[in-house]
Amino acid sequence: MNAWYRTTAVLLLLVSGLVLQQSVQVLRIHEDGQPGSGFMPFGLGLALAALSLALLVKHRRRDAERRPFWERRAWLHPLLAVALTAGFIVVFDDVGAITSVAVLVTCWLWLVSRKSLPISALTGVLTAAAVHVIFERFLQTPFPRGLLF
């Protein structure tokens, strides 16, 4: 897995180099004593370069022993995660946003992450409550009404 991280870090480092070059030569970092249109891309390019270097340094050691994808039903958790997300998308409008978020987080933690059912249910309810307070109360985002809310 470390080889994939190193490859990704090198590709992101190349992208950050391109962003830095374009922000300096094409967009200009400053114009007439003011920040130019290349100022923000330059900063973001520096941040991307720093993060890709950190990724490269963190994953510099050799890969661990590879585990085959089909061995011992290792494919079951990714498939379960995709199925849970697809189910969430399908029932979101009918069941309602808050209820479906609670069920998704509970099922994800219980079935995919193998957490205990009480912890999963408590986390699901607290996540749904946080989504309700932040998005419906404070930000006044219209969510589809469902079974409970």
N, C-alpha and C positions, 0 to 999 in steps of 0.2 A: 504494500500500500504506500510505503514511503516513496517509491519510484514515481507513483502517480502525483503525489504532492510536490515532488521536486520538479516534475515536468510542468505541472500547473504553475509553480512559482516562476519558472523560467519564462513561460509564455506570458504571464502577467507582468513580469519585469520588462519584457519586450514591448508590451502594450503601454506600460507606463513610460518607457523611453520615447515611444511615438507621441504620446500625449504631451510630454514635456517639450519635445522638439516642435510640435505643432503650436503649442501655446506660446513659445518664445518667438518662432520665426513667422508664423502666419497670423496669429491672433494678437500678438504684442502684449507683454505683461503690463506695461504702463504707457500711457499716452498723455502728454502735456501735464505731467506731475500727478495724474490721477490713475487709479488702477484701470487697466485696459480690459478688453474682453478675454484675454488669456490669463488673467490673474487667478481666477477660481480653477480653471483646468490645470494650471501649473501646480497649485496647492494640492489638488486632488491627485495629480500625477505623482507628486512627491509622497503623498500618503500611500498610494498604491505601490510605489517602489519600496517604501519602508515595510509595508505589510508582506509583500512578496519576498523580500530579503529575510524577514523573520520566519516566514514559512519554509524557505529554503534552509535556513540554519536549523530550525527545529527538526526537520525530517532529513538530516544528513546521514543518519546511520542506515545500515542495510535493512532490507525488508525481512519481516518475520516469515516463518514458514507459511506457504500459501495453503489455503483451504479450498477445496473444490466447491463450486456453487451448488451442485446437486447432492452433495454428501450429507447424510443425516438430516434431511429436510431443511437445509439452511435457507432455502428459497421461501419458506413459509412466512417468515416475518415480513420481508418486503412485499409479498403478495397480500398479506393481511393488511398492511399499511395502505396499500393502493386501494384495496376493497373498502376499508373504512373511510378513506377520503372520498371515494366515488359515492358511497352511500350518503355521506354528509352533503355532498353537492346535490344529490337527487332529492333528499328530503328537506333541504334547507327552507324552501318556500312553504311547504305544506306543514311541517312540524313547527317551524318558527326558528328564528335565529338563536335565541337564548337557550331554548331547550336542546336544539341540535348541537350547540357548542358544548353544553354540559355532557351530552351523551358521547360526542366525539372525543373529548378529552378523557372522560372516564374509560371508554373502551380502548383508546390508544394506550393509556397508561397500564391498564389491566392486561390487555391481550398482547400488545406489542412489546411494551417495556417490562412486563412481568412484575408490576408493583402489586401490593396487596389491594384487595377490593375496597376496603374502607378508605385507604389513602387515596386510591384512584377516584372514588366517588366524592370524597371531600375536595380534592383538587379540582374535579370537574365542576362541582357546584360553586366553588370560590372563583374559578375562572369565568363561569357564566355570570356570576354576580358582578365581577369586575368589568366584563364586557358591557353588561347592562348599565352600570353606573357611568362608565367612561363614555360610551358611545351614545346611549339613548338619553341619559340625563344631562351630561355636560356638553357633549358635542351635538346633541339633538339629531343624530343620524337616524333616518327612518329604516327600521328593520321590519321584515315580514313578521306579522303576528302569527302565533301558532297555537298549540294546544294549551300551554300553561300561561304564556305571557303574551 
